[in-house]
Amino acid sequence: PWDLQVKTGIFRTSFGKMNKVHRPEINQIDYPKPIKNFLGSEGQKEPGISISKIIPNPWDIYSELTGEILTPSDEGVKGKDQIYLAHLRNYIDITDSSSLEFGLSFQTRDISDTDDATLTKRNFRQTMEGIDLTFRWDPPGQKLYKSFIWQTEFFASQRESGSFDEAGFTEDVKDINSFGFYTFGEYQLTQRLFAGARFDYSQFPTNDKDSEWSISPYLTFWQSEFTRLRLEYTHLERNSVTMPVEEGDNALTLQATFTLGAHKPHPF
């Protein structure tokens, strides 16, 4: 009814752009650091309900508003830890060969940092906001051989933290404000070969004093529609106040992905 799309069950949430994509289908080997730190090591996937609607407008822009209520199974007080999430997605064709997608995300939930918290005691709140931008270039007549994508997401988190005294009153309340982003560009060199690089920076939602950043150049080769090879180098640096790290990490990873059966089309 009312041109609404509704889904229930366990699904990848609509926070941001890349979180909605399963890891084997993203442009790099692993999720960016801010997604792993703010949403989970495999992104955010929770049980709940999602309702979306296309928003009519006079500007010939595809606009879709999504609202979700989720019940995570990790932390918090039962009955008080639902996630309330909203995402606004806008898509516009700039030219015959280029397009831009712009999204805004928001989610909030009640959390508790103590094991003995009850529903009668104050719970702490965590709120997150996100901005995602995706630019695509696919020249007419050359889409099989030339293309370019640039994608960036920004994440911000405000988390209340504290403890309860013996009487059940909160004390040592503080706000943890953390930030993260990633950006990558990928260019199609030939029909089967793609080259790209991604930069990540992230603080932590429970610790805004420490941070980490990484840079990851990579090559992707499609041997066929069902076989993909990817070679990626990653240099990671951690800036830690609590546990100083003298040297960064370097990793070279070769990934092989094989697909069986019908190939599901990707959302635009």
C-alpha positions in Angstrom: 0.0 0.0 0.0 1.0 3.6 -0.6 3.8 2.4 -2.9 5.8 1.2 0.0 8.3 -1.6 -0.1 8.6 -3.7 3.1 11.0 -6.4 4.1 11.5 -8.3 7.3 14.0 -10.8 8.5 17.8 -10.6 8.9 19.3 -8.2 6.3 22.2 -5.8 5.7 21.0 -2.5 7.0 20.7 0.7 4.8 23.3 2.7 6.7 25.5 4.2 3.9 26.4 2.7 0.6 28.9 -0.1 0.9 27.4 -1.7 4.0 24.5 -2.9 1.8 26.8 -4.9 -0.4 28.0 -8.4 0.6 31.8 -8.6 1.0 32.5 -10.8 -2.0 30.8 -8.2 -4.2 32.6 -5.1 -3.1 35.4 -3.4 -5.2 38.2 -4.4 -2.8 39.0 -7.5 -0.7 37.7 -6.3 2.6 35.4 -3.6 4.0 37.0 -0.2 4.8 38.2 0.4 8.4 35.4 2.8 9.3 32.7 0.3 8.3 34.4 -2.4 10.4 35.0 -0.1 13.4 31.6 1.6 13.4 29.3 -1.1 12.0 31.0 -4.4 12.7 33.8 -6.5 11.2 31.4 -7.8 8.5 29.3 -4.6 8.4 25.9 -4.2 10.0 23.5 -7.1 9.5 20.6 -7.3 11.9 17.0 -8.7 12.2 14.3 -6.2 11.9 11.9 -4.4 9.5 12.7 -2.1 6.6 10.2 0.2 4.9 11.2 2.3 1.8 9.4 4.6 -0.5 10.3 6.5 -3.7 9.8 10.3 -3.1 8.3 12.2 -6.0 9.9 15.5 -6.9 9.9 18.0 -9.7 13.7 17.9 -10.3 13.9 14.5 -12.2 16.0 13.1 -9.3 15.5 9.5 -8.1 14.9 9.9 -4.3 14.3 7.0 -2.0 13.6 7.2 1.8 14.2 4.1 3.9 13.3 3.7 7.6 14.3 0.6 9.6 13.8 -0.7 13.2 16.4 -3.3 14.1 17.1 -5.5 17.2 20.8 -6.3 17.5 21.9 -9.3 19.5 25.3 -7.9 20.7 25.2 -5.4 23.6 22.7 -3.3 25.5 19.6 -4.0 27.6 16.9 -6.2 26.2 13.9 -4.2 25.2 15.8 -1.0 25.1 18.5 -1.5 22.5 16.5 -1.2 19.2 18.3 0.6 16.4 16.2 3.3 14.7 17.7 4.0 11.2 16.9 6.3 8.3 18.6 6.6 4.9 17.9 9.1 2.1 19.2 8.1 -1.3 19.4 10.5 -4.3 20.5 9.5 -7.8 20.9 11.8 -10.8 22.2 11.5 -14.3 24.7 14.3 -14.9 25.4 13.5 -18.6 24.8 10.6 -20.9 27.9 9.0 -19.6 28.1 10.1 -15.9 25.9 9.9 -12.8 26.1 10.9 -9.1 24.5 9.2 -6.1 24.3 11.1 -2.8 23.0 9.6 0.5 22.4 10.6 4.1 22.2 8.1 6.9 21.2 8.3 10.6 20.8 5.8 13.4 20.4 6.0 17.1 20.0 3.5 19.9 20.2 3.1 23.7 23.2 1.3 25.0 24.6 0.4 28.4 28.2 0.0 29.4 27.5 -2.0 32.6 26.6 -5.6 33.1 24.2 -4.9 36.0 22.0 -2.3 34.2 18.3 -2.7 34.5 15.4 -1.1 32.7 14.9 1.2 35.7 18.4 2.7 35.3 19.5 5.3 32.8 20.9 3.8 29.5 23.4 5.6 27.4 22.8 6.6 23.9 24.8 6.2 20.7 24.0 8.1 17.6 25.7 7.8 14.2 25.5 9.9 11.0 26.8 9.1 7.5 27.3 10.7 4.1 28.0 8.7 1.0 28.9 9.9 -2.5 29.3 7.8 -5.6 30.3 9.1 -9.1 30.2 6.8 -12.1 31.5 7.4 -15.6 30.5 4.9 -18.4 31.1 6.4 -21.9 28.5 5.4 -24.4 29.7 2.8 -26.9 32.7 1.9 -24.6 31.0 0.6 -21.5 32.6 -2.8 -22.0 36.1 -1.4 -22.1 36.2 1.9 -20.2 34.6 3.0 -16.9 35.5 4.9 -13.7 34.0 4.9 -10.2 34.8 7.2 -7.3 33.1 6.5 -3.9 33.5 8.1 -0.5 31.7 7.7 2.8 32.0 9.7 6.0 31.0 8.4 9.4 30.4 10.2 12.7 29.5 8.7 16.1 28.5 10.3 19.4 28.5 7.8 22.2 27.7 8.4 25.9 29.7 6.5 28.4 29.7 6.2 32.2 29.1 4.0 35.2 26.6 3.4 37.9 27.3 3.8 41.6 26.0 1.5 44.3 22.7 3.4 44.5 22.1 3.1 40.8 22.9 6.6 39.8 25.1 7.4 36.9 28.6 8.9 37.4 31.7 9.7 35.3 29.5 10.4 32.3 31.4 11.5 29.2 30.8 11.8 25.5 33.0 10.0 22.9 32.9 11.7 19.5 34.6 9.7 16.8 35.0 10.1 13.0 36.0 8.0 10.0 35.9 8.0 6.2 37.1 6.1 3.2 37.5 7.0 -0.4 38.5 5.0 -3.5 38.8 5.3 -7.2 38.7 2.5 -9.8 39.5 2.8 -13.5 38.7 0.1 -16.1 41.9 -0.4 -18.2 40.6 -3.1 -20.5 37.5 -5.3 -20.8 38.7 -7.6 -18.0 41.3 -5.5 -16.1 40.5 -2.9 -13.4 43.0 -0.8 -11.3 42.1 1.1 -8.2 43.2 2.4 -4.8 41.4 3.1 -1.5 42.3 5.2 1.5 40.8 4.6 5.0 40.9 6.6 8.1 39.0 5.7 11.3 38.8 6.5 15.0 36.8 4.1 17.2 33.3 4.5 18.6 34.4 3.6 22.1 37.8 5.4 21.9 38.3 8.7 20.1 41.9 9.0 21.2 43.2 6.2 19.0 43.0 6.0 15.2 44.2 4.0 12.2 44.7 4.6 8.5 45.5 2.5 5.5 46.1 2.7 1.8 45.3 -0.2 -0.6 46.2 -0.2 -4.3 44.7 -3.2 -6.1 44.2 -4.9 -9.5 41.1 -6.9 -10.5 41.0 -9.3 -13.4 37.8 -10.9 -14.6 38.8 -14.2 -16.2 35.1 -14.7 -17.0 31.7 -13.6 -15.6 32.1 -16.3 -13.0 35.8 -16.1 -12.1 37.5 -13.1 -10.6 41.1 -12.6 -9.4 42.2 -9.7 -7.3 45.7 -8.7 -6.0 45.8 -6.1 -3.3 48.5 -4.5 -1.2 47.7 -2.8 2.1 49.8 -0.6 4.3 48.2 0.0 7.7 49.3 2.5 10.4 47.9 2.8 13.9 48.1 5.9 16.1 47.4 4.7 19.6 47.6 6.7 22.8 46.7 3.8 25.0 49.0 1.2 23.3 51.7 2.9 21.2 52.7 1.1 18.0 56.1 1.7 16.5 55.7 0.1 13.1 52.9 -0.3 10.6 51.6 -3.5 9.0 52.0 -4.5 5.3 50.0 -7.2 3.6 49.8 -8.6 0.1 46.7 -10.6 -0.6 45.6 -12.6 -3.6 41.8 -13.3 -3.8 40.0 -15.7 -6.1 36.2 -15.6 -6.4 34.2 -18.2 -8.2 30.5 -17.9 -8.8 28.1 -20.8 -9.5 24.6 -20.6 -11.0 22.8 -17.5 -12.2 24.5 -14.2 -11.5 22.3 -11.9 -9.5 22.2 -8.3 -10.9 23.7 -5.6 -8.8 21.6 -2.6 -7.6 22.5 0.6 -9.3 
